[in-house]
Amino acid sequence: MNTPAILKTFHKGKMKEYFVRPEGEMHTDIGIIKLDELREKNFGDKISTHLGVELVIQKPRAPDLFIHARRSGAPMMPKDIGVIISNTGLCSSDIVLDAGTGSGILAIYLGSIAKRVVTYEVREDFLELARDNIALAGLSNIELRLGDIVTEIQKLDEKFDVVTLDTMASAQVVPYVPDIIYPGGFLVAYSPFFEQAKEIREAIGKTNFIEVRTIETLEREISFTDRGTRPSTARVGHTGFITIVRF
Ligand SMILES: C[S@@+](CC[C@H](N)C(=O)[O-])C[C@H]1O[C@@H](n2cnc3c(N)ncnc32)[C@H](O)[C@@H]1O
């Protein structure tokens, strides 16, 4: 193979995993891995460290990017991304408008399903970091655009099936969404705070929307130990509110 890969092993009671490119070598606490050897391997094969620890080679998928990609700030959590995908019915013919790009994690999940994603980021350094993450994901259907979505959306003459907003400026973008969305299309706005969600709802109230609701998703992992089975005491707390609008 000549593409990035995930190397994974369960060693001394702990999962160890590495996101690597097939070049050079990597020094780890379980030994040296000759990454050049990956060129002769396929996904599903194993590779050994010089200490004889075997790692399985996996094809990277979006959740691997969430764990291993470089971050410019807080990426959206998979539990919230799942809500966006399920509530919009995102599919392979969809064209998506996304802002702000951030680390590109939401864009990568969207791009793994949709036909095309156009994503706007106001900061050039963040855009370049997201570009690297998207290249690592091996996606070529995500177009990165530098600019302030509040002004850029007003210049667009394309239409979209789904619009996702994850910026503090989302409420200012909402008035322009009806002009660039197909009838029946969805807008989803993610807001970390109640105040921001309220601002978004007020902005939506002034548009020709058909349906709107705001939800929060809670995730509880279940822990299995010799002592018993129960929800894990370490948990993901509040992340954000998701407002889903249909036009
Ligand atoms: C919370 S992050 C988005 C994270 C992203 N959804 C992900 O999963 O990686 C918000 C991003 O929006 C960008 N941003 C803020 N205001 C913006 C605007 N007016 N236009 C475009 N991007 C903006 C910020 O620079 C930041 O990178």
The ligand as a Gaussian input file, in Angstrom:
#p B3LYP/6-31G(d) Opt

LIG

0 1
 C      -15.559000      25.276000      16.427000
 S      -14.601000      25.504000      14.998000
 C      -15.335000      24.419000      13.831000
 C      -14.919000      22.989000      14.043000
 C      -15.272000      22.098000      12.887000
 N      -16.722000      21.967000      12.740000
 C      -14.645000      20.722000      13.064000
 O      -15.388000      19.721000      13.234000
 O      -13.399000      20.615000      13.028000
 C      -15.138000      27.079000      14.417000
 C      -14.289000      27.595000      13.264000
 O      -15.018000      28.649000      12.632000
 C      -14.092000      29.612000      12.180000
 N      -14.851000      30.858000      11.979000
 C      -15.254000      31.751000      12.924000
 N      -15.953000      32.739000      12.341000
 C      -16.009000      32.468000      11.019000
 C      -16.600000      33.115000       9.894000
 N      -17.271000      34.255000      10.045000
 N      -16.451000      32.564000       8.662000
 C      -15.754000      31.392000       8.504000
 N      -15.172000      30.745000       9.537000
 C      -15.301000      31.257000      10.772000
 C      -13.068000      29.667000      13.303000
 O      -11.848000      30.225000      12.863000
 C      -12.960000      28.187000      13.690000
 O      -11.927000      27.551000      12.995000

